[in-house]
Amino acid sequence: MDLYIFHLLNQFAGEWAFLDRVLVHLASNELFKSAPLVCLIWGLWFARRTTRDMRARLFAGMLGALAALIIVRLMSAFFPHRDRPVHTRDFEMNMPVDLDVGGLSGWNAFPSDHAALLFSLAIVVFSVHRGWGYLAMLHAFVFGAVLRVYLGLHWPLDVVGGAVVGAVAVAAMQMFYAPRIAHADPPIWDRHRAVFYTAAFFVAYQIANLFTATRWFLEAFATAIGY
């Protein structure tokens, strides 16, 4: 099933150079991948009809999304290594035009951190607004699943694994932590408004940027100390 779904999507890669270039850009640009979901969450936070319980679910859900990222990175580090389709030897696939995968060489394919993050954010949106939630889920499905498989960056099972981790992490945080946040008086976002919104902006920026700057800094630091 993994191979069947992969070839079902990847069979069209390399056929139209313009389409490939567009999809490669969309898949590598955080402005289209994660930023729309983060902006949607901010919009729902400040919407007039958003209640304290809804804000508690949004806050707990964002913590769940962060937890999902940490979990998938730990799984990637300790689970048996699985090559991405584009790095799998003697595997026939259609190579998309202008796809640069040098920076992903040596990274474990399972589970997909993109899928974990995008699906967890979409579930956060869905938990407070069904209408926007369906659109968010569609966005996560296209950018976190279809594009990743089409380009050969992940196997379908990698995407499913990441999405499951994201869903479980968000559900757990909202189930066990959101009620405590909602019943706090005053809630944490009113208790220390300056600190809360400064930290929230910083974390939201990092999520929208997929922690790229942070990862670059840590990699540079590790290189500097000879790790």
matplotlib code that plots the C-alpha trace (Angstrom):
import matplotlib.pyplot as plt

x = [0.0, 2.9, 4.5, 1.1, 0.1, 3.6, 3.6, 0.0, 1.1, 4.7, 3.9, 3.1, 6.4, 8.8, 6.1, 5.6, 8.6, 6.5, 4.2, 7.2, 8.9, 5.7, 5.2, 8.9, 8.6, 5.3, 6.7, 9.9, 8.3, 7.0, 4.9, 2.6, 3.2, 2.8, 2.2, -1.5, -2.4, -0.5, -2.3, -5.6, -5.0, -4.1, -7.3, -9.5, -7.8, -8.8, -12.2, -15.2, -17.0, -14.0, -14.7, -12.3, -12.8, -12.0, -8.8, -7.9, -8.2, -6.1, -3.4, -3.3, -3.4, -0.4, 1.5, 0.5, 1.8, 5.2, 5.1, 4.4, 7.5, 9.7, 8.2, 8.7, 12.3, 13.0, 11.4, 13.4, 16.6, 16.0, 13.9, 15.6, 16.7, 14.5, 15.7, 13.5, 12.3, 14.7, 17.6, 16.7, 19.2, 17.9, 14.4, 12.7, 10.8, 10.0, 12.4, 10.7, 12.3, 14.6, 14.2, 17.3, 17.4, 21.0, 20.1, 17.9, 20.6, 21.0, 17.7, 15.4, 12.2, 9.9, 7.9, 7.3, 7.8, 6.0, 2.9, 3.1, 3.2, 0.7, -1.9, -1.6, -2.1, -5.1, -6.6, -6.2, -8.2, -10.8, -11.3, -12.7, -14.2, -15.5, -15.7, -12.1, -11.1, -12.1, -10.1, -7.1, -7.3, -7.4, -4.3, -2.5, -3.4, -2.1, 1.1, 1.9, 1.0, 0.3, 3.2, 5.7, 4.9, 4.6, 8.1, 9.6, 10.5, 8.4, 6.7, 2.9, 3.5, 5.9, 3.1, 0.5, 2.9, 3.5, -0.2, -1.0, 1.6, 0.3, -3.3, -2.6, -0.4, -3.0, -5.9, -4.0, -3.0, -6.5, -8.1, -5.9, -4.6, -7.2, -9.8, -7.2, -6.4, -10.0, -10.9, -7.9, -8.9, -7.5, -6.4, -2.7, -3.1, -4.6, -2.3, 0.9, -0.3, 3.1, 5.1, 2.4, 1.9, 5.6, 6.3, 3.3, 4.6, 8.0, 6.7, 4.2, 7.1, 9.2, 6.4, 5.5, 9.2, 9.3, 12.1, 14.5, 16.6, 16.8, 17.9, 20.5, 21.8, 22.0, 23.7, 26.3, 26.8, 27.3, 29.8, 31.7, 32.1, 33.1, 30.0]
y = [0.0, 2.4, 1.9, 1.9, 5.3, 6.7, 5.8, 7.0, 10.5, 10.5, 9.2, 12.8, 14.2, 15.3, 15.5, 19.3, 21.4, 24.5, 22.5, 20.9, 24.2, 25.7, 22.7, 22.6, 26.3, 25.8, 22.9, 24.8, 28.2, 28.6, 31.5, 28.9, 25.9, 26.8, 30.6, 30.4, 28.1, 30.2, 33.3, 31.5, 30.6, 34.2, 35.4, 33.0, 34.0, 37.6, 37.0, 38.6, 35.3, 33.5, 32.4, 31.7, 28.0, 28.3, 30.3, 27.6, 25.0, 27.1, 27.6, 24.0, 22.9, 25.0, 23.4, 20.1, 21.1, 21.9, 18.6, 16.8, 18.4, 17.3, 13.8, 13.2, 14.5, 12.1, 9.3, 10.2, 10.1, 6.8, 4.8, 2.6, 4.8, 4.9, 6.6, 9.1, 8.0, 10.4, 8.9, 5.2, 3.3, 1.3, 2.7, 3.9, 7.1, 10.2, 13.0, 16.4, 19.2, 21.5, 19.6, 20.0, 17.4, 17.6, 19.2, 16.3, 13.6, 11.4, 12.5, 9.8, 9.9, 8.5, 10.2, 13.4, 16.5, 18.6, 16.3, 16.4, 20.2, 21.0, 18.4, 19.4, 23.1, 22.1, 20.1, 23.1, 25.2, 22.5, 22.2, 25.7, 26.4, 23.6, 25.8, 27.1, 23.7, 21.9, 24.3, 24.0, 20.2, 20.4, 22.7, 20.3, 17.4, 19.2, 20.7, 18.1, 15.0, 15.2, 17.5, 15.7, 12.3, 13.7, 15.2, 12.0, 13.6, 11.1, 7.8, 7.8, 6.0, 8.7, 11.3, 9.1, 8.6, 12.3, 13.2, 10.6, 12.0, 15.5, 14.5, 12.6, 15.3, 18.1, 15.9, 15.0, 18.6, 19.9, 17.1, 17.3, 20.9, 23.1, 22.7, 23.9, 26.9, 27.8, 27.7, 29.7, 33.2, 35.3, 33.2, 33.1, 35.5, 38.2, 37.6, 38.5, 40.1, 41.6, 38.4, 36.1, 37.9, 38.5, 34.8, 33.8, 36.0, 34.5, 30.9, 31.6, 33.1, 30.0, 27.7, 29.7, 29.5, 25.8, 26.6, 27.1, 29.9, 27.9, 24.7, 26.6, 28.2, 24.8, 23.2, 26.0, 25.8, 22.0, 22.4, 25.1, 22.9, 19.9, 17.8]
z = [0.0, 0.8, -2.6, -4.4, -3.0, -3.5, -7.2, -7.6, -6.7, -7.9, -11.4, -12.6, -11.4, -14.1, -16.8, -16.7, -15.7, -14.9, -12.5, -10.8, -10.2, -8.7, -6.4, -5.4, -4.4, -2.6, -0.7, 0.4, 1.2, 4.8, 3.7, 2.0, 4.3, 7.9, 8.0, 6.8, 9.7, 12.3, 11.0, 11.2, 14.8, 15.7, 13.9, 15.8, 19.1, 18.6, 17.1, 19.0, 19.4, 20.8, 24.4, 27.3, 26.7, 23.0, 23.8, 26.3, 23.6, 21.2, 23.8, 24.9, 21.2, 20.3, 23.2, 21.8, 18.4, 20.0, 21.8, 18.6, 17.0, 19.9, 19.8, 16.1, 16.3, 19.1, 17.1, 14.1, 16.1, 17.9, 15.4, 12.7, 9.8, 6.8, 3.6, 1.8, -1.6, -3.3, -1.4, -1.7, -3.8, -6.8, -6.4, -9.5, -9.1, -11.2, -10.1, -10.0, -12.0, -9.9, -6.7, -4.4, -1.7, -0.6, 2.7, 3.6, 3.1, 6.1, 7.7, 8.9, 6.8, 9.5, 10.9, 8.9, 11.0, 8.4, 8.7, 12.5, 12.6, 9.9, 10.9, 14.6, 13.7, 11.5, 14.4, 16.7, 14.3, 13.9, 17.6, 17.8, 14.4, 12.1, 9.0, 9.1, 10.5, 7.3, 5.2, 7.6, 7.3, 3.5, 3.6, 5.9, 3.6, 0.5, 2.0, 4.6, 2.7, -1.0, -1.9, 0.3, -1.3, -4.9, -4.6, -3.2, 0.2, 2.2, 1.9, 2.7, 5.9, 7.1, 6.6, 8.4, 11.3, 11.7, 11.4, 14.1, 16.5, 15.9, 16.4, 19.6, 21.1, 20.5, 21.7, 24.9, 25.7, 25.1, 27.1, 30.2, 30.2, 28.5, 31.4, 33.9, 31.7, 31.2, 34.9, 36.0, 37.3, 35.7, 32.7, 31.9, 28.9, 31.2, 34.2, 32.4, 29.2, 28.1, 28.7, 27.3, 24.0, 23.5, 24.1, 21.9, 19.0, 19.3, 19.3, 16.5, 14.4, 15.0, 14.1, 11.0, 10.0, 11.0, 13.4, 10.5, 12.1, 15.4, 13.6, 11.7, 14.9, 16.7, 13.7, 13.5, 17.3, 17.1, 14.3, 16.2, 19.3, 17.1, 17.9]

ax = plt.figure().add_subplot(projection="3d")
ax.plot(x, y, z, "-o")
ax.set_aspect("equal")
plt.show()
